[in-house]
Amino acid sequence: MRIGIVSCEAFKEEIEQLIAGDPDFVYKEYVEFALHVNPANMKKVLLEKVNSLEGKVDSVFLGYGYCQSLKNVTAECRVPTVMLDTDDCIAVLLTPEEYAKERKKCTGTWYNTPFFSEAGIKRLIKELNLDHPKVKQRGEMWFIRKFFEGYSRCLYIDTGIGNRPKYEALSMAFADELKLKHESREGTVSLLKEGLEETKKLATAAMAAKS
């Protein structure tokens, strides 16, 4: 069995933990975060990456939520592909039900996972396109503070990849910098695990169809 992974780098540590030592995963590519800033381009790039694996793997795990442009994208893949049935990466690591509860609890919430906690302000500069020279003239933090005027809470989601004190401290420092209330809760990798298991089943079916 040959399985490929094309995933947002935001899930890298969680996926690596789930597939550690599994020889069936013969190809892994973790795509740079913030591709979703341009949804149409994201879809084009990911389709090219998945379709480039045609004949090289039996199935692909596409580690993305819908992210505005990816719903039903698997129908356009030339390799049997499984993707995550959620709106975005936070829904993946909380489950859609728990995500809805947190949004109802506080609509102005910024969500930090271990990956996002480590990325910190750099994530915002990339996601908000604040690396433009004209932005730097005024100051990146001025724009970031303006962006966060509608936020009141930062929620750290622990996904169990280890070193929680480190990532939680980074999240707390981020919240402190932007004057947000900080809270923490447990997340889950269950949807990632289910997606990877489904990709194996798809590979088995694809191999059986060829024989």
N, C-alpha and C positions, 0 to 999 in steps of 0.2 A: 504494500500500500504506500502510495506517495501523496502526501498532503502538503499543500502550500498555504502560507499565511501572508496576507497583505492587510496590515492593520495600522491604525493611527498609533503613533508612538506613545500616546497617552495610556495605552493598555499594555505596553511592552513588559513591564515587570510582573504584572498579574498573569499574562499569558505565559511568560517564560517559567513562572512558578508552576503553572498548571501542566505544562508539557515537558517538564524536566525529565530527561532520560528517555523520552519516547522517540524511537527511530523512525516512526511513520511520518514525522514532520520534516520533510527534506528541503523545504524552502521557506525562508522567513524574511519578510521585509517590513520594517516599521517606518511608516511615512511621516515626514515632518509635520508636527502639529500646526494648526492654523490654515490648513488647506481649505477648510470650510468657509473662510472669509470670501472666497469666490466660488460659490456652489456649482456653477456650470463647469468651471475649470476642474473642480474637484472630481466631478463625475467623469469627465473626459480622461483625466489622469489615472484614476482608479480602474476604469475599464481597460485602458491600455495595459496597465500592470497585470491585471488578472488575465486578460486575453493573451498576453505574452507567454503565459505558462501553459498554453494549449499544447498537449502532447508531452509535457514534462511532468505533470502531476495528474492525479486522478480526481482531485477535488480541491477547492480553495475555501479557506475561512476568511471572510472579509470583515475585519474587525472595526466596524463602523456602525453607528446608528444611522437614521435617515439623513440627519444633518442638512435638511432643506432640499436636497436634490437626489437622494439615493433610493427613494422608495421604488420598489420593483426593478432596481438596477440588475438584479440577478438574472432577469429575463434577457438581458442584453449580453450576458457573459457567455463566452464560448467554452468555458470550463464549468462543470457543475460547482455551484458556489452557494455557500450559506452565509447570510449576514444577520446582524442583530436586529430584532424586531422592536426597536425603541426609537424615540425621537432623537436622542443624543447620548453622549458618553456618560453624563451624570445619571440618566435613567438606567443605563446598563449597570452601573455600580451601586444603585440604590434599589432598583426595580421600579417600573413605572408607577406602581401603587404607592410606594414609599416616597417617591419623588413628588407625586401629587400632594401627599400629606405635608411635606416640607414646604412646598410652594404655598399651600393654603395657610400654613402656620405663619409664614413671613414671605410675602411676595418679593421684597427687596433683599433677597439672599444671594450672596456670591458663594459658589461651591468650590471647595478645594479638596482635591484628592492628593495622594502622595506626589504624583507627577506634577500637578498644578502648584502644590505648595513649594516644591523645589524650583519650579520655573519662576514663580513669584512675579515681580514687576516686569521681568523680561517677557513673560507670556503676554502681558497687556500691551507692551510696546509693539510686539509682533502682530497680535490680534487686532489692535486698533490702528495699525499702520502709522505708528508714531515715530518711525525712524527716518522721517523726511526732514531735510535740513531746515525747512521753515518752521517745523514743529519744535526742533531743538532750539531755535532762536528764542522762543517764548518759554520753553521748558516743558519736558515731557510730563512732569508731575502735575503741572497746571491742568493739562488736558485730562489726565487720569483722575484727578480730584473732581473735575467737572462731570466726568463720566459716572463717578460713584455717588453723585448727589442723590440719586434715587435708591441707594442701597443702605441698609441699616445693620445687616448681619452677615457674618462670614461663617460658613458651616464646613468644618473639616470632616471628610468621609474616610475612615480608615478601612483599607481593603485587605489588610492582613499580610502585606508583603514584607513586614519586618521593620524594625527601628521606628516604631510609632512616635516615641518621644521626639526624635529629630524632625519628622515631618510635621507633627503637631505644633512644635515650637516655631517652625518656619511659617505655618499658617497663622499662628497667633501674632507673630511679628508683622505679617502682612496686614492683618486686621487692625493692629495697633497703628500702623503707618497711615491707614485710611480711616481711622476712627470708627471702626465697625465693632459691634458686639461679636464676640467669638463663642461658638459652640462646637461640640464634637459629637460624632455618632459612628456606629459601626456601619460599614457598607457590606457588599457581598460580591463574590465572583461567580455566583451560581449561573447567571445568564451567559457569561463567557464560557464556563464549563459546559453548559448545555449546547452552546453553539459549536464548540470544538467536537463534542461527541456526535452531534448531528452531521458535522463535516466528515467524520469517519464513516458513518452510515452511508452517506452519499458516495463516498469513495468505494465502499464495498459494492454498492448497487451499480456504479459505473463500471467496475472491474467485471462484475457478473454479466453485464450487458455486452461486454466486448468478447467474452469467452464463448 
